[in-house]
Amino acid sequence: MMDIVNKVKEYRLEASEFAWEIAPNKTVSAWGFNKQLPGPVIKAQKGETVVVKVVNRLSEPTIIHWHGIRLEAPMDGTDGVQEPIKPGEEFEYRFVVPDAGTFWYHSHYNETVQVERGMYGAIIVEDGSDPVVDGEKVIMIDDMKLTANHAFTNPSWFLPRIIERHDGREGDTLLINGKEKPVIEIHAGQVERWRLINSSSARYFRLYLEGRAFKIIGTDGGLLETPIVATEALITPGERLDIVAGPFREGERLALESRGYNRMTFLRAKPQTFATIQVKEGKSSKAYLPEILRTIEPVAPQHAPVLRKVKLSVGPSLTNGMNFLINNKMHVNDQPVIIGETQVWEVSNTSFMDHPFHLHGFFFQVIEENGKAPAYRAWKDTYNLKPRTKIKITWIPDRRPGTWMYHCHILEHHAAGMMANFEVVDGSKPNVAKPPTHHHHHATHAHHH
């Protein structure tokens, strides 16, 4: 009998600084992969092995995190599991992609600078059970904060620095797939899957297509159980949302907008157009969207007892105006988690602003928000916590021991302390009780505070 050899997809990503034209006569000095922004789309079939050789041609170290991929701990791309890749060095990431869906990769070192400048790209994992559509688009949402002559800003004055630390960095240069105000084309009568990824540092994107209905078919961890019809949808930093858009009428021009979302920041959000959708001549459609996309088994009931409390909060700081805290501390080492034990965590946000909570390496289900069960079940790795909100999440650590982390995905809040490392350990081993080793995570951020 012949062994079915697991297919390997090989990629080479070279990180460097390069000139990137985001609009005619508007060029920035970007940092990114293979001199393109976003970096190359990494594509694989569910179950395949992906090998990515990362070569660092930047002037500072970097690490690449594979956001949403359930890989082995040593490949997660954080300084808890890996020495940063020094300038001139390379590192080979190798992992199986066990889930179909929309994921992304981005720098996890000095992120407030590196991701802001363009160190990110999409990962698409396909599967035979994906719905049939007429076409597919990856739509990476980002913004840049630039000076009048298109340089990246570095706030030196106290107040702008405090505001940026508090709000996270939002800029007026709005990007879809690395371009300002692009035109997105679709044939009339056709139905497409749009994979939206919010790769911005801090911008909350409230998707709006001039009131047209679309169907939400997937979130962070892949397909939902049934499509959800909506006219708007919030996508916070780090989150993915797969929608089915169309059919539209020939000749239509629609704005792809983000409606204003008040996340209680100093600077208020306003509605903004990111792109224009141009509907071309009609073509017939072969799209078929079933009523049932898949089954998602519940991990634990809504009333399951809470094993761990994680509190996100903001506290005063003499030097920085404010610190961003987990359980009242910065850059925390949390208790270990035992393989196979169902986790039920209460994650609360006691601050007056929104925070997207991101768990590395595992998907969770939200089973309660402020006492109520959510409208539908989904696999998530990033979830927005509104002010004064408590959620209950549940997940099961499978046999992937090592150091993992969770943090706020507003990059400035992560850098300012709102993160924790924890170990996933084997319960059958006797040394479970020892506290996790301290990884000096904050050291990687020291040079740009």
Phi, psi and omega in degrees: 000136184276134174287137173275110183283131178296122181294142178247131175253122183251136178226152173236124179244120177253116180274128179203173173263137183205160177280130181230125180272111181271341176199162179308131181061024176226098184243135178245160174269089186276160165245135181185198188247132176054034176056034175221154182224120353298172175294174181305145173286125176269123185237136177207165172268148177310131179093348179284162175263133178250130177242122180235116174270118180257122179251127184260108175252016176280172178271003179217164181296163174209165176217144179247126177257138183257087194292117177096352180274129179275079184253182177286148184308316183298344182259003188289341175076050171229163181283358171284339185237353189209141169292135175304148179280115184284160176306132180088350181261171178221161180215140180254117174269138180219124181201155174272142174259101189276350186232141172280145177154191182250119182230182178205163178239148179200160176300144174236032180223129184045047189301324185298337175263310190290315181289321179302325184274351173126015183276071180201162176194172185264151171236123180244121177246121185257164184208150179302336183269008177296145177298151181276126178228170181275343181187170184217142176226141169264129182236100180266121184265131178206170170215159176230145178254107188239155174281177181300329177258033168066026174265153175289140183275156174220094189298122182258330180287153185301307187295311177302325180293318179297316182297318181291324178294322183285310186277336195085160186277116174238137180236169182271352177272106187264128186239138164241121182050042174078006181236146179273131177047053180285166174258127179255123185257143175214142178284141175303144177082351182260159184236128183236155172264120177252121180260104183265132180232125177268101182258014181281163181292319190209358186282129172271124186252116180254095188298133180210131180242059181052036176085357178291141178283145171224169180247125174277123181243346182205155174234202186313312188264024176105200188297149170280178177284320178220151178296147179241123179279133182211161172247350173208159181202135180272130176235112184266165183308128181095337184281155171237150178217123176260127178235158170252120184246150181099176358283149176247169181265145180306136176087350179293146170235124182236147175274133168268107189244160162248120177285158178299137175229123183271101178261024173064043177263170176298315184263126186279142179279144176234160179296139182219142177268126181262329183200168175244135175262122180250122182266120183270190183300156185290147172220154180287160185247141173248008187293142175217117181248108181291158178292324179250117181273319175187175177253134174245111181286138177291141180277318181205152180289162182304324185271006181307140183292144182283130179266333186211141177246129178239119182248125174262128180210170179237131180234159181290151176219132182294322186274329189243003183086314179202153172246152180251124198237149168244123183048045175069011179230161177260145176046072192270151164254110183271168182294154178292163180237136185265132180306132176088348180273123180297123180268132169234111183247141169260116178252120183240149177242105182267000182277177181262016179223161182287149172220126173277117182272126181238128175256127179282141164078351184218148171265149175231163171250137172274121182254351179199141172225119183048046174087349183250147174287144179293163184294329180208163181269141181205155171268124184233152166235350178222130184217134183281129173255113176290164179303145176055043183238146176235131173238157171247126177241153179223141181200160181239117175290116177275186190282071174226074185294160177134193183268129177232175178212163168225152182195166171287133182272007162283112195301325180293326180288322175301309181298327184275008171124348187275069179205159177213144168263151171208157180259141166261121188234161178274120184292342182280349181273146186286340189269026184298326190288344184290141184294154181297148178293147183274118174264127184283071185299320186294339180301325182291342182260353190302323189284357176231020173281000000 
